[in-house]
Amino acid sequence: MIKEVVSTALAVDEKLVIRKHTIRHGKGEKRICIVTGTHGDELEGQYVCYKVNQIIRQHLKSFNGQIDIYPALNPLGIDTVTRGIPNFDIDMNRIFPGDENGSMVEYVAYHIVQDLAGADLVIDIHSSNIFLREIPQARINVNCSEALLPYARLLNLDFIWIHEAATVLESTLAHSLNSIGTKCVVVEMGVGMRINNKLGEQLTNGIFNLMHKMGMWGKTISIEHTEPLVSQGDHVCFINSDVSGIFITNVKYNNNVVKGEEIGQIVSPLTGEVLSSVISPVDGLLFTLRAYPVVYEGSLIARIHITH
């Protein structure tokens, strides 16, 4: 059943409407929510919503409980290929938990949180931006790791990053939900403005594996990554560009690199010079890699989980 979560008036007699698809079957009391489209340039979650919807509809008798699928928390952003909310210059994932008596976007954020509250689990799906490519991973605040890690391990992901608390995270959807006792795992994968079917299939299988373990799905799921790599504390190395130029690489992400290995080069198209070699300072898993080749001094090139 398609339901309206919240709507509010726009100019010229138009409306901003957030919708969800609720599927309820059997006598099970468990409820999970699939949320995506918070950033309009992150599209990987669109494919996951489509596949989860399709599979449950085709095998409804195997489903026991309730799933709410929210494909577009920021429909204006998706329509205009804009990361934030158009005309407001606001990142939607920096205004939660919202305010019922606040501005239009705060009002919408408030009602989204209220609608999600009480679920057994919320899976908040993001892509990377257009600049970086990410392996399928869960990102969990260290303060919530004990409660969320068992769920994240079931999602068929390559990597789980347990990161330190940061002030900016307090205004995200995940932090707002976890703060009120509604468990929320953030998943990030792929690159902005694109859909990678293979990554979508991987996470979709993980969601059904999770539902199977929760007693919501009757079919056993074959998954690829039964034990994802877990990183926490200071085990992540950031590599930033030391010059401006064009980043060139033949290295693939989701592979191990060794200390001293060349990850790529920053070159000058004007002179034909190699301005800088990007060298790994550690041994580890390359889980983030620059996708957009134009870089400036300080631009993020890669993130590596340190294994030694």
N, C-alpha and C positions, 0 to 999 in steps of 0.2 A: 504494500500500500504506500503510495506517495503521499507524504505529509508535509505541511508547511511548518518550518521551525520558527521563522520570524519574517516579517515583511515591514517595510517602511517606505514612505513616499519619496520619490525623486521629483526633479523638476519636470514640467510639461506633462503632468498627469501620468508619469511612469512610476514603477515600483521596483525596489530592490527586494528580491524574494530568495530566501535560503530554504532549500528543500532537502528532505531525506527520504530514502526508501526503507521502510520497515518490513521485514519478513519475520513472521511469527508462525511456528509450527510445533506441534507436540505439547507435552506437559512440562517441559523443562523450564526452570526459572532463571537460567543464566542469560545475561544480555551482554553482547559486545558491540562496539561501535567502530566503524571504519571511517576515518576522517581524512580529507585531503582538500587540495585547492585553496589553502590559506594564502599562498603566494601564486599570483596569476601566471608566472612563467615556469612553474613547476608542474609537470604534466604526467610524470610516471604513475602517480596515484590514480589517474583517470582509467588507465588500462586495468589496474588491480580492481577497482570498483566494478568495471565491466565484467571481468572474469569471475569475481566472487558472486555477483548477481546471476550471471549465466549458469554457473555450476549449481548453485542452490536451487534455482528454478528448475533445472533439468533433473535434480535428484532430491526433490523436496522431502520425500519420505525418510531420507537419511538425516534430516535436520531436526534438532530438538532444542528449542529455545527461541531467542529473539536476536536478530542482528539489525542494526541501524546503519545505513550506508549514506554518508554525507559527501558527495563528490565535489562540491564547490562551495566552500565557506566564503570565497571571494569571487563571485561570478563576474563582477565587473572587471576584475583584474584578468581573469581568464579570457573574457571577450575581447579585451584590448591588448593582450599579451604584455601585461604590466605586473611587475612584482607586487607592488603595493595596491592600495585602493585608489583608482583614478580620481583626480580632482581634489583629493584630500591630502595627497603627499604623505600617506601614513602606511607603515608596515603593519598589516593586520595582526601579526604575531607579536606585536609590542603594545597591545592595548587591552589584553585580557587581565582580569576577569570582566572588564567592562563596567558599565554603570547604567542602570535602568533610567536614570534621570539625566544622563549625560548627552553628549552629541550623538548624531545618527550612528556613527560607527561604534561608539561605546555602547549604545543601546543594543545594536545587533550582537556585539561580542557578549554582552551580559546574557542575552537570551540563548545564545549558542551554549554557553557554559551551563545554564540551567537545564537545557534539554539533554545534555550529555551526563549531567550529574547522576550518580547512582548506578551507572553501568558497572559491570564486573571488570571490564577492561575496555580502554579506548586505544586504538592504534592510529597514531597521527603520522600520516605518510607525507614525506617531503622528497623533492629532488634536490640536487645541488643547484647552484646558480649557473649561468652560462659560462663562467670562467673555470670551474673545477669539475672534475669527474670523480664520483665517489663509488666505492664498492658497496653492495647492500649491507647496511649496518644499523644497529640500534644505538641511540644515544641516550644515556641515562644519567641523571644528576646523582652524584655520590650520596646525597641525603635520602634518595629513594631506592638505592640499588638493591637493598635486601628484599624489598617487596616486588620489584620489577624484574630483576635478573632471571628468576625462574620462567617468567613468561617470554622474555626476550630470547632465551635459549631455544625455545620451541619454534621460532619464526623462520627457520631455514635460512638464516643470515650468515654471512662470512665473518662478521666482526661485530663486537659489542664494545662501545667506547663509554666507559664510566668516567665522566668528567667532573671537575671541581665546580662548586657552586659559583655563580657569577650574578651580579646584580641585575643585568639585563634579562636574565632568564626568568626573573620574577614576573615579567609581564607577558610570558608566553602561555599558550593554551595548556601545554603539558604541565607547567608549574602550577597554574591556577587549578587544574583538575586534581593533581596529586596533593595539593594543599588542602583540599576539601574531602580527601579520602577516596576519590575516584581514580583508580590506577590508570596511568597513561604512559605508553611507550612510544617514543619518537623513532621513526624509521626514516633513514635517508639513503638515497641511491641514485645513480645515474647522473645526468647533466641537465641543465635547464633547457626548456623549450623543445625537448625531444622525448620520445617514448622508446624505451628499449624493451621489446617484447620478452626477451629471455629473462631480464631482471624482474619484470612483472610476473612472469610465470613462477619464478623462484619464490617470491614473496607470497604469491597466491597459495602455493603449496604449503608454505609455512603457516599461513592463516588457517588453512583447513587442518593441518597437523595440530595446531594449538586448540582449535575447536574440538578435535577428536579427543585430546587429552582432558579437555574440560567437560566431556560428556555431551557435547552439542552436535557432534558429527559422527554418524555411524560407520563411515568407511575409513579404513586404515590408509594413511598417506605415506607414500615413499618419498623421502626427502634427501637432499644432497648433503647437507651440512648438519650432522647430528650434534656436533660440538663446535660452535663458533669460537674463534679466538677472542678472548676477553682482555681488554686493556684498561688499566686504571692508574691513577696517580700520575707520575711524571714519565710514563713510558711512551709518550708520543713526542716525536721530533718534528719541528716545523722547519721547512726550508723556504727561505724568501730570496727573491732576486736581489743581487747587489748592483745591478745596472739596468738601464732601460734598453729595450730592443725587442726582437722577435724570438720566442722560445721554440726551439726545434727539438723533437725527441722521437726515438723509435722504441722507447721503453713502454711496456704495457703495465697498467695498474693491476692490482691484485696479484702481484708477484713479489718474491723476496729479492731484496737488494743487499749488497755487502758494502761495508765501509770502504770508501775510496772509489766505488763504482760511479761512472758517469751516467747521470740520469738524462742529461740533455745539454744543449748549448743555447746561449743567448747570442744572437748574431745581428749584424748590421746589414740590411739590404742595400744601403747606400754605398758602403765601402767594400762589402764582401768579407769583412773581418769577423772572426769569432771574438765577441766582447767578453764572454765569460763562460766557463764550463761549470755546470751544475753538478756537484759531487755529493754523493751520500756521505754524511759524517758518521753513520751508524749502520749496523746490520739490522734488518727488520723487514716488515711487510709494508709495501707501498700501497696504502689504502686511499690516498687522495692524490690526484695528479692534475696539473694544469691542463685544461682543455682549450682555452682561448689563448692564442699564441702571443698577442701583444702584452708586454709586461713593462712595468716601471720599477724603479728602485723600491724595494719593499714589498712588491707583489708576491702573494703566496704561490709557490711552485708545487710543493708536495708536502704531504704529511706521512710519516713513517712510524709504525708501531715498533718500538725497539725490542729486539728479541735477545740481545746479549748486552 
